[in-house]
């Protein structure tokens, strides 16, 4: 039997990423705040849940918020917080920063390698994969789709910023020839059955 759970957030449009990790849901907001909540068990009908604040990545406050995107992704049992930087709203991405999130103490520790794994980031869901299991997927790379929105009217107008970032040396290369010009939805990753 299933029941709905109402989650109270300040504003639902602030949530840009959500992940279930070790028995709790974690979400990140557009300005780099990380919150978490637990959902009551099946014995409680229609529970109401209030999230708890974990950490705010204030380092990027000096940047224009439209020029930074945040993601949460699990990698080998660790929860990663990924920052994506562009030159401005909807412009080309120029770097990433990857941190391991200590969910017990609310600390972020920057890491400089994904070892043999690759990250896939985008609007619909972020994933990590062992690169050796997929032809053409390079280790220690971050593959990303264009998920920039125009802040004034929250419309998608992207499709041009889809590339791969080498976490070791900071270089960026194309993995898709051309651009997606669909104004209805950002490009999305499709996760294969493994």
C-alpha positions in Angstrom: 0.0 0.0 0.0 1.4 3.4 -0.9 0.8 6.8 0.8 1.8 10.3 -0.3 4.1 12.4 1.8 4.0 16.1 1.8 7.4 17.8 1.9 7.5 21.4 3.1 10.1 23.5 1.4 10.4 27.3 1.4 9.7 27.4 -2.3 9.5 24.3 -4.4 11.1 26.0 -7.4 14.3 26.3 -5.4 15.0 22.5 -5.5 17.3 21.7 -8.4 18.4 18.1 -7.5 17.2 15.3 -5.3 18.8 12.0 -4.3 18.0 9.1 -2.0 21.1 8.2 0.0 21.5 5.9 2.9 17.9 6.1 4.1 17.4 9.8 3.6 16.5 12.2 0.8 19.0 15.0 0.1 18.3 18.0 -2.1 20.2 21.0 -3.3 18.7 24.4 -4.0 19.6 26.8 -6.8 21.8 28.8 -4.4 23.9 25.9 -3.1 22.0 24.9 0.1 21.8 21.3 0.9 18.9 20.0 2.9 17.7 16.5 3.9 14.6 14.8 5.2 13.4 11.3 6.2 10.0 9.9 5.2 7.9 8.1 7.8 7.3 4.4 7.4 4.2 2.7 5.9 2.4 2.7 9.2 1.9 6.4 9.1 -0.7 7.6 6.6 0.0 10.9 4.7 2.8 12.1 6.9 4.0 15.7 6.7 7.8 16.1 6.6 9.9 19.2 7.2 13.4 19.2 5.8 16.5 19.9 7.9 19.3 22.2 6.8 22.7 20.5 6.3 25.2 22.9 4.7 25.3 26.0 2.5 28.1 26.2 -0.1 28.6 29.9 0.3 31.9 30.1 -1.6 30.0 30.7 -4.8 27.8 33.5 -3.5 30.1 36.0 -5.2 29.2 34.5 -8.6 26.0 35.3 -10.4 23.6 32.5 -9.3 22.5 32.1 -12.9 26.1 31.1 -13.8 26.4 28.3 -11.3 24.5 24.9 -11.2 24.7 22.4 -8.4 24.2 18.6 -8.5 24.1 15.7 -6.1 25.3 12.3 -7.3 26.3 9.1 -5.6 29.7 7.5 -6.4 31.0 4.3 -4.9 29.0 4.8 -1.7 30.0 8.5 -1.3 27.6 11.4 -1.9 29.2 14.0 -4.2 28.2 17.7 -4.5 29.2 19.0 -7.9 29.4 22.7 -8.9 29.2 23.7 -12.5 30.4 27.2 -13.6 29.7 29.2 -16.7 30.6 32.6 -17.9 27.0 33.8 -17.4 23.4 32.8 -17.7 23.2 30.1 -20.3 26.7 30.5 -21.5 29.3 27.8 -22.0 30.5 25.8 -19.0 34.2 26.4 -18.2 34.9 24.4 -15.1 33.6 22.0 -12.4 34.4 21.5 -8.7 33.6 18.1 -7.1 33.3 17.7 -3.3 32.5 14.7 -1.2 29.7 15.5 1.2 30.1 14.3 4.8 26.4 13.9 5.7 27.1 13.4 9.4 29.1 16.6 10.0 27.9 18.7 7.1 31.4 19.2 5.6 32.5 19.4 2.0 35.9 18.0 1.0 37.1 18.8 -2.6 38.3 15.8 -4.6 40.4 15.8 -7.7 39.7 12.4 -9.1 36.8 10.1 -9.9 39.2 7.2 -10.5 37.7 4.8 -13.1 34.3 6.4 -12.9 32.5 9.1 -15.0 29.7 11.4 -14.0 26.7 12.2 -16.1 25.0 15.5 -15.1 21.9 17.1 -16.4 18.5 18.4 -15.7 16.6 15.1 -15.4 19.1 13.1 -13.2 22.7 12.8 -12.4 24.5 9.4 -12.4 27.9 7.9 -12.0 29.2 4.9 -13.9 32.2 2.7 -14.0 33.7 3.8 -17.4 35.2 0.4 -18.2 31.6 -1.0 -18.6 30.7 1.3 -21.5 32.5 1.8 -24.8 33.5 5.5 -25.3 33.0 6.6 -21.7 36.3 8.0 -20.4 37.4 7.6 -16.7 37.6 10.8 -14.6 35.3 12.7 -17.0 32.1 14.7 -16.3 29.6 14.4 -19.2 27.1 17.2 -19.1 24.0 18.3 -21.0 22.7 21.8 -21.4 20.3 22.6 -18.6 20.5 26.3 -18.4 17.3 28.3 -18.1 16.5 31.9 -18.7 16.0 33.2 -15.2 13.5 36.0 -16.1 10.8 33.6 -17.3 12.3 30.2 -16.4 12.1 29.0 -19.9 14.6 26.5 -21.4 16.5 28.2 -24.3 19.6 26.0 -24.3 20.9 22.9 -26.2 24.3 24.3 -27.0 26.4 23.4 -23.9 26.8 19.6 -24.1 30.3 18.5 -23.6 32.7 16.4 -21.5 35.0 17.8 -18.8 38.3 16.2 -17.9 38.6 16.5 -14.1 42.3 15.8 -14.2 43.4 18.7 -16.4 40.3 20.9 -16.8 40.0 20.5 -20.5 36.6 20.3 -22.2 35.7 18.5 -25.4 32.6 17.9 -27.5 31.0 14.5 -27.4 28.0 15.4 -29.5 28.2 17.0 -33.0 25.7 19.7 -33.5 23.3 21.2 -31.0 19.8 20.5 -29.6 17.5 23.3 -30.5 14.3 21.9 -28.9 12.7 24.7 -26.9 10.4 22.3 -25.0 12.9 20.3 -22.9 16.7 20.2 -22.1 18.5 17.1 -23.5 18.3 14.2 -21.1 20.4 11.2 -20.2 18.9 7.8 -20.7 20.2 5.2 -18.2 20.7 1.7 -19.6 19.8 -1.4 -17.7 23.0 -2.9 -16.3 
